[in-house]
Amino acid sequence: MKRFTKKDRIPTISFTIVVPFRNEAENLPKLLHTISNLNYPKELFEVILVDDDSGEEFRIQNLEFRIHIVKNIRRSNSPKKDAIETAIAIAKNDWIITTDADCFVQKDWLSSFDQLIQEKDLKMIASGVCYVPKSGFLHAFQTLDFLSLQGATIGSFGINKPFMCNGANFAYAKTFFKELNGFQGNENIASGDDVFLLQKAILSAPKKVEFLYTKESIVSTKSVGSWSELFQQRVRWASKSTGYSSVYGKLLALVVFGGNVVWLVAFILWLFGYLDTNIFLVFIASKFLVDFILLFKTANFFESKLKYVVASSLLYPFFSVSVAVYSLFGEYSWKGRVFSK
């Protein structure tokens, strides 16, 4: 995919930044600080914070842009989708751009989206998300996993078969959202405010959807602090794959799952002496090489460091298969709530 070149241009697009949150009193001030530093006219954007039944109070202080806090109006099994629809109902601006409470945006975040919208007649734009650097194996493992997802996202747009994106950095015209009937059709799935909307858009107007491939638009977020949180988070992400409308997305998910299952079967056969060591080593080395090429290219774009690559690649098949199988039958917790299939 060709990188987008940022140019100086007079901003014209008005944005409503939507941030659903639940008990984020620690993170929200940091996000709002980065928004206050945006290199974008204050009159051309507003922020709507949607409080999804927080147990703690958050107050806005000394901000120079338009900002509102509203209570989430629950209608479905998906608190986040409800929060976004609650915000869109009162949004004053032409474009909606969603992000998360634990994120940080760059100063040219909105101006990058503005330039792409001015240059092309688009209705929906996805862009990149990366983790804030931390030390330790847990963070390194999450980074590699997340980079693989971002690499697959960028690659799918590059071959004109996009099927997933990240709601922490996702923009669309308000009128287009309404044309697509919003999240109608997948309200029973708690997550998926991003991928399901993207897949509906691709079916409706594929030439109006694009990925903003520039470093200036990247949003950074925090990795989770424990293995149990990571497992629950990935189960939540995996649970929406069964609802994909994209045939390519479903096939790719099956291929990835199948590859990891084959890896585990090969490991078990080798462990019990049914598979020659040389054959096993050639197999895992080949898979590692293919994975590493994708990760290296993606890490270069996001300026992320690759650490514990070998250890993570050995653990990943066990983790990935466990997440995939559990997501089909088990329940998961998210923001203090429990959701099931």
N, C-alpha and C positions, 0 to 999 in steps of 0.2 A: 504494500500500500504506500502511495506517495504521501510524504509528510506535508502538512499544511503550513504555509509560510505566513507568519504574522506580519501585518503591515499597519502603518498608522492610518487610521480612518476615522472620520467623525461618527461617533455612535448615534444610532437612530432607533434601535430595537429596545422596547420596554420589557422588562423581566419581572416576574413574581417568583421569588425564591421561596420554596416550600420546604419546611423542616419539621417532619413529625418527630415528637420526642416523648419519652417517658422516663422520669427520674434522671434528668441529665443536667442538674444544676451545676455540676463541676465542669462539664464539657461545653455547654452552650456559650458561656462568656468567651471561650477561646475561639470558637467558630465565628461568633459575632465580631470579635476583634479583627479576624482576617477579612471578614466582609466589609468592615469599616475602612480597611486599607485598599479596597478595590480601586483600580484605576478606571473608574466609570462614573458618569454623572449620577449624582445621588437622586435626581428627579426621575431617572429612567429605571429605577428598580425599587421594589419593596420586598420586605421579608414577612412571611406569615409563619409563625411558630404554632404548631398544632399540638396541644397538650393531650396526650392519650392517658388520662386518668393517673397522673403522677401523684405520688404520695408526699412529695416535697414541693414547696412553693418556689417559683422562679420569677424574679422581677427584672424588668428592663431598666437599665440606667445609662444616661448620657450617651445616646447614639444619635448620629446626625442624619440617618436615613429613616424612611417610613418602615415601621415595624409593628406587627400586631401579634398578640397571643390569643388564640381561640381554643375552645374546648372541642375535642374530637366528637363528632356525631356518629355513633356506631350504627351500622346498618347490616353488616355482614360478619363472616368469620375471620375477616382480615382487618385488624386494627390499622395497619399502615395504609392500605388502600382507602379505607374510610377517611383517614386523616387527610390524604391527598385530595380526595373528592370534597371534603369539608373546606379545604383551602381554595380549591378551584372555584367553588361556588361564590366566593367573595373576592376572588382575585381581580384586580383592576387592570392588569397589564396583558399584553398580547401573547407573551410566551411564558410558559411555566418551566422552571428548572428546579429539580429536586436534589437535595443532598441530605446527609445525616448529621445528627447533633455532635457526633464525635469526629467530625471531619475538619479539615483546614483547606481553604481555597487560596489560590495565588492571585496576585494583584491584577493580572490580565485575564482572569478566568472569564468574566462576562464579555470583555472586549474581543476575545477569541471567538466566542459563540456569535457575537454581533457581526463580526467580519464575515464569517462563513454564511450566515443568514443573508447578509447583504449581497454576497457574491453569487449565491445559488438560491433557487426557489425551493427551499426545503420546508418540511413540516415537523421533522423529528431529528434530533441529533444526540448521539451517545458520545461519551468521551471516557478517558482513562482514570483509573483509581489505583493508588499504590499504598503500601503501608509505611508509616513513620518508622525509621530505622530503630531497632532495639538490639540488644545483645542476647545470646542464649540460643539453644537448640530449638526450643518451642517457637520462637519468633522466626528463626531461619526456615523451619519446616513450613510455617504458615506462609512466609514470603514466597517460597518456591511453589507451593500449591496455588497461591493467589496469582502469581505470575503466569502459571500455566493456563488459568482461566482467562486472564487478560490477553494472553497470546492467542488463545482460541477465539476470543471475541474479535480482536483486531484482524486475525486471519480470515474469519468468516465474512467480515465486511469486505476484505480485500478480494475475495472470490465471489462477491455479490450473493452470498448465502447467509446473511446475518440471522442469528437465532437467539443471541443473549447479549445482555449489557448489564450495567450496574446502576441501580437507582440512586447511588450516591453522587452521580454525575450524569444526569439525564434531562434533556430538554425537549419540549414539544409545544407546538402552537396550541393555544387553548381551544380554538375552533376545531382543530384536528382531533383533539381528545374527545370532544363532544361528538364529532362525526363517527368516531370509532365506538361510541357508546361506552367510553371509559373502560372500567374493569368488568363490565357485564359479561358473564359467562364463566368467570373463574373466581367468583366471590367466596366459594367454599374452601379455597386454598389460602392459607394464612399469608404466605409470602408470594412473590411473583409480580409485584407492582411494576417491575421493570420488564422482565422477559415476555410476559404475556401481552403487555401493551405493545412491545416492539414487534412481536410476531403477528399481532392483529394489523399493525401498520404495514408490515411487509406484504401481507396478503392484499391489503387495500391499495397502497400506493408505494411500491418498492423504490421508485426513483426519487421519492421525496424524503428518504431516510438515509442518513450518512453518519459516519464516525468522524469525529473531530480529532485528527491525528497530529497533535502538536503538544509539546511539553508545557506550554503556557496554560493549557486548559486542564492539566492533571490535578485531581483532588487527592489529598492524602488522608488516611484514616488510621485508626489504632488497631493493632492486632489484639486478640483476646489474651487473658492472663493465665489460663489454665487449659489442660488437655480436655477436661470435661466440657468447658465452655466451647472449645474448638469443635469437639464432636457434635455438640448440640447445634452449633451454628451451621456446620456443614450438612447435618441431617436436614435442617430447615431449608437450606439451599437445594439439596438433592430432592426433597419431597415434591418440588414443583415440576420436575422433569417428566413425570407421567402425564402432566397436563399440556405438554408442548403441542402446538399446532404445526410446528415446523417438522416435516419429515426428515430433513437433513439433520436437525438438532437431535431428534430421537435416535437416528442411526449413529450419529457421532457418539452420543452418550452410551449406546450399546457397544460400540467398538472399544471405547475407553474402558468400560466395565469388563468386557470380554478379555481385553489385553491384560488387565490386572488379575482376572481369574486364572488365565493361562499361566501368568507368572507364579501365582500361588500353587497351582497344580504342579508346575515344573519344580518348584522348590520342595514340595512334599515328596515327589517322586525321587528327586536327587537325595533328599534327606534319608530316605529309606533304601537307597541303593538301586532304584529302578531306572535311574537316568544317569548316563555317563557325565562325569564332572566337566569334561571339555565341552560337551554339547550345552550343558547348563550355563557355563561361563560365557560361551559365544552368544547364547540367547539373551542373557541379562545385559551383556556388554552392548549388544545391538540396540536393545530397548533404551538403555541408558544414553547411548549416543544420540538417538533420535530425539529423546526428551531434552537432552542438554542443549542441542542446537536451538530448539524452540525457546527454552528458558534463557539462553544466552542472548538471543536477539531481542527478546522482550525486556530482559533486565537492562540491556543497553539503552533502550528507549526510556525506561522509567528511572534510569540511573540508580538501580538497586544492586546491592552486592550479593553475590551467590556464595553462601556459606553452608557447610555441612551437606554438600550436594550428594555425596555417595551415601552417607548414613540416611539422609532423607529419602533417597530413591529406593533404598532397601525397605524402609518402613512404610512407604507410601502405598504399595499394593495392599498390605494388611489393613491400613487405615481406610483406604478408599472403598474396598469391598465391604468392610464392616459398615461404613456410613451408608452405602448404596442399599444393602440388604435391610438394615435397620429402618431406613427411611420408607420402605415399602409397607412395614408392619407396625413399627413402634411410634411412640409419641415423643415430642420434644418440648423443651421449655424455651421461652423467649420473652425477655423483659418481665420476668416474674409470672408469666402465664404458661399454661400447658396446652399444647395443641396436638391433635391426633389426625391420622389419615381420614 
